């Protein structure tokens, strides 16, 4: 009996941990209705040319007792791409544009992947851009969209429409208010990544020359 | 007796044709099948055939529209229409889950597969770089781009191996579940289709062409603004459609023209029907012979042969023209006494020139030669053995228009005065000499293979949109075993690495990219065992650094030790092999072979140099090879033509004496030379096929001069026969000159011109006759 209760307790506990994401996937939401869900909060984002802020990324791997944590700063420029500067545990810059991806280390070593060579890069770039811009019209091409309001904000769920993508990527959950604050990505084979964006500035005008240079 | 024997033989022929040959007729349409094979290396030829055969099954279409959604819908309609047609073994639009999972099928072999970059790092003890790269994948978004996640592939070794392979979809990207590409403000969705194994009959090519046309209509209805296709099947379908159209149009016109001429001349349906009988039997015999000797018939043989069989009309016309020799008392049984020697000698010289073609190791020409020699022989036999019994005199009033024409023809001028002969000969010689001086030649096979400009435009557009151009050249890699082929491919890739690095070669697709040789796999396994999976190796250290426990480390090492090498059979059983399947030729002759396809080859000479000297590797450039062969055979054909002219000249000299031989030879020889000179003056470059047409001019041109010489009795009927025969021949060959197939066009040009000139010369130089009161007349 006590064993039963323990099991039940464990199940409940698991349920509690997973309650949030499961909940959102019970609420399919057409992209057209997204703007109602996002409300006035996310409206400034539509006019924004970009976002800038800090990030915390936690990667949860099965069998690994604690998540792998990295922190740093990012810059998303709508017409250019994503600049992702990891500061801890090591210094590394990752740049994703429509033309491809490249990363640069503190040692100066640079790796480039041209989008022309790796079809996956172009897919990743498209999704990344849509996530930051909260462009659900674009996301709806590749994902089934789900959404619920939360206290003061919203939660959106994404599941790949196409079997081809579903074979590697299971789902994403995004929490936010004015902009995305937390993104959780779950792959098909058990790895999970959580990205928090605690401090974000919405950029209105053109990129400063210094910012533009980051993508060079 | 002869009638019975021949009649029985013809009945047997009809039975054989209807029961055996017609139902199983296979018609070949590729121009390559007409051309000589390189017999120096049979296994290489087999491998080449296997590879081109596979490539020719593939078609690729880009369905374009203003936006992706419309393009996607239209591509769906296009693919559905192709699928529903049942003409394609496989039609691919959506990339389904199985395909992605297939790409992950390398997981069990991870202990044996290494990218060249990681192999290099490990060999040089640069484990630190691998370590840093793996950390970056874990802590930065770089990891999202890997096909295997951190748990499956902590160091990213397998991910690097898989992403190092670059299947040739050019700039096309996965968009939703399809491959798409944007260009010039339009969105294009990729559809690929493969025809089945039995797709090389005319019917199947036609059906595939119709299926593609229907799919185009469906896609256009669904909003497609542009559909570009590339693939051999479309060219074949277009060739079949145009040849079929030409064949029915040309043979329709030439049959109608011939029938009209015969009705006008003979005023009775019987000669027409009997001539048709002789032609039909001749055609059947030609087809039976081709089926028996070659196993199939080429489309060009049919087009060419159907006109050529028209020459059999000449024998029948000659036979029936004899009717006018004796308007009141003619009996068909007597006719052979007056025409048989001309017909036999005429056929003999014609057959001689065809037999010369049979000597040329040129499958297409041998077919045409066999078809014509046999077909004409049978038609000739029908005229000589059947017509005397089946034909009957038809009423001929003494004042019939034909008779008046025949009498008029007897006054046809001939060039009798020596000064005029010399003057005309000098002018002709000057014209011919000037023409021959200007003569240009063309041997490029691409000039002989024609495709509708619209199809060529589409292919160019596909290359442009995909940003990747497959080269017509490829490399053939042979070995004693599959393992040796793979090893040789690896050696080849190492040789070509500098070209790939500096862009002289855009991309290279090799099976060994996806399935390395067992030797390489064993070496990589040993390298991994020593540097990565050993107790002191990179992997245990890396996993512990991340915080994994001993159990996780042990599990990874165990998985490594349990891995097996990836073998070609295993690989090709899975869907991941699809892009590589056409390249793997498997068993060929007593060895194995694979092909390497080349993309964006910018420096062919550097490639040839780099690949030179590698054992088992051969650069294949079929266009250049065939052009070279065409050049060789054009020269052979020139000699052959000269030889045939000499042999026929000797034959005629033996019968008519030296002077008579020369005079009899002059019309066909002069006709041929004048035809060449006209073309040369018109600036038409000559190909092998013009040369071969010269042979045929000799064969047919000599018929007329022989008819004129051999004629017994009055000259009028023979002249009528020659005029009628010329009209029908020039009609049918003149039509060939309008063919859109370049070499049929070439043959038609030379034939029509050559025969025209030959007949004019034959008429002008015909021997004087004293018996019937015809006066030698000067040219008026």
Interface residues (C-beta under 8 A of the other chain):
Chain A: X57 X59 X61 X62 X63 X64 X65 X66 X68 X70 X82 X84 X86 X89 X90 X92 X94 X96 X101 X103 X105 X107 X109 X111 X113 X115 X116 X117 X118 X119 X120 X121 X122 X123 X124 X128 X141 X142 X161 X162 X163 X164 X165 X166 X167 X168 X185 X187 X189 X190 X191 X193
Chain B: X68 X94 X95 X96 X97 X99 X100 X101 X104 X129 X132 X133 X135 X136 X138 X139 X140 X141 X142 X143 X144 X145 X147 X149 X150 X151 X152 X163 X166 X169 X171 X172 X173 X174 X175 X176 X177 X179 X467 X546 X547 X548 X549 X551 X552
